[in-house]
Amino acid sequence: MTDEQINAAIAEACGWRAVCVNADSGYYKGFDNGAELRPDLPDYSSDLNAMHEAEEEALKGYEQIATYVWHLENRSGDWSTDEHMMATHATARQRAEAFLRTLGKWEEAE
């Protein structure tokens, strides 16, 4: 998946929706999650803070969190440390992939 696809899929899982507003004062195109209106989506694929917010927002219950941690610990890569260190030092993009795999929304590149 591209960064843009990742960001869109995570945003959707977190309740963000595209909006177009044509009020008397002008035109607005952006994204709304029911609490905030913004011109762009959070950059989940490269921002650890955005991924932390996504984890808190969308991962609910022990089973989902355990599955997410499993995906973090068992991703492929060139690591010389144990699995727990892999999860601890995961990049935003690695966390984004594990997040989408947990929710069944990851799409392999063709």
GUPA-800074 format. One line per field, with one value per residue (C-alpha): residue number from 0; chain; x, y, z. Coordinates in nm, 2 decimals. Layout:
<atoms>
n	(NUM;...)
chain	(A;...)
x	(X;...)
y	(Y;...)
z	(Z;...)
</atoms>
This chain:
<atoms>
n	(0;1;2;3;4;5;6;7;8;9;10;11;12;13;14;15;16;17;18;19;20;21;22;23;24;25;26;27;28;29;30;31;32;33;34;35;36;37;38;39;40;41;42;43;44;45;46;47;48;49;50;51;52;53;54;55;56;57;58;59;60;61;62;63;64;65;66;67;68;69;70;71;72;73;74;75;76;77;78;79;80;81;82;83;84;85;86;87;88;89;90;91;92;93;94;95;96;97;98;99;100;101;102;103;104;105;106;107;108;109)
chain	(A;A;A;A;A;A;A;A;A;A;A;A;A;A;A;A;A;A;A;A;A;A;A;A;A;A;A;A;A;A;A;A;A;A;A;A;A;A;A;A;A;A;A;A;A;A;A;A;A;A;A;A;A;A;A;A;A;A;A;A;A;A;A;A;A;A;A;A;A;A;A;A;A;A;A;A;A;A;A;A;A;A;A;A;A;A;A;A;A;A;A;A;A;A;A;A;A;A;A;A;A;A;A;A;A;A;A;A;A;A)
x	(0.00;0.11;0.14;-0.17;-0.37;-0.24;-0.34;-0.69;-0.75;-0.65;-0.84;-1.15;-1.10;-1.07;-1.39;-1.26;-1.49;-1.43;-1.66;-1.74;-1.91;-2.05;-2.16;-2.26;-1.90;-1.73;-1.63;-1.44;-1.31;-1.15;-1.21;-1.43;-1.43;-1.73;-1.51;-1.27;-1.27;-0.93;-0.80;-0.60;-0.57;-0.32;0.00;-0.02;0.25;0.52;0.40;0.43;0.20;-0.07;-0.03;-0.05;-0.38;-0.51;-0.41;-0.60;-0.90;-0.96;-0.80;-1.05;-1.03;-0.76;-0.80;-0.74;-0.45;-0.29;-0.33;-0.17;0.13;0.16;0.18;0.44;0.65;0.63;0.68;0.96;1.28;1.64;1.64;1.91;1.70;1.42;1.06;0.97;1.23;1.10;0.76;0.91;1.12;0.87;0.85;0.52;0.49;0.55;0.29;0.05;0.09;0.04;-0.27;-0.43;-0.34;-0.51;-0.83;-0.81;-0.76;-0.41;-0.38;-0.07;0.10;0.02)
y	(0.00;0.35;0.61;0.78;0.45;0.38;0.72;0.70;0.35;0.43;0.76;0.57;0.32;0.62;0.78;1.04;1.13;1.35;1.66;1.94;2.24;2.54;2.78;3.14;3.24;3.02;2.67;2.41;2.08;1.86;1.59;1.56;1.30;1.44;1.64;1.82;1.96;1.98;2.03;1.71;1.37;1.28;1.14;0.80;0.64;0.88;1.03;0.83;1.07;1.02;0.64;0.66;0.84;0.58;0.30;0.46;0.54;0.22;-0.07;-0.20;-0.49;-0.74;-0.95;-0.67;-0.52;-0.87;-0.92;-0.58;-0.66;-0.99;-0.82;-0.58;-0.85;-1.08;-0.85;-0.93;-0.73;-0.73;-0.73;-0.86;-0.82;-1.02;-0.97;-0.74;-0.50;-0.51;-0.39;-0.12;0.03;0.00;0.30;0.48;0.30;-0.04;0.04;0.15;-0.18;-0.38;-0.17;-0.23;-0.60;-0.62;-0.47;-0.68;-0.38;-0.43;-0.47;-0.63;-0.46;-0.62)
z	(0.00;-0.06;0.22;0.09;0.09;0.44;0.57;0.41;0.55;0.90;0.89;0.79;1.07;1.31;1.20;0.96;0.66;0.37;0.37;0.13;0.28;0.09;0.36;0.30;0.40;0.15;0.05;0.26;0.15;0.42;0.68;0.98;1.26;1.45;1.69;1.45;1.10;0.92;0.57;0.55;0.71;0.98;0.83;1.00;0.78;0.91;1.23;1.55;1.74;1.48;1.50;1.88;1.85;1.60;1.83;2.12;1.90;1.70;1.88;2.14;2.36;2.46;2.14;1.90;2.10;2.13;1.76;1.69;1.91;1.74;1.40;1.54;1.68;1.38;1.09;0.85;0.86;0.94;1.32;1.54;1.86;2.01;1.91;2.19;2.09;1.73;1.86;2.08;1.81;1.52;1.29;1.22;0.89;1.05;1.31;1.04;0.86;1.18;1.26;0.92;0.93;1.27;1.13;0.81;0.59;0.47;0.09;-0.06;-0.35;-0.68)
</atoms>
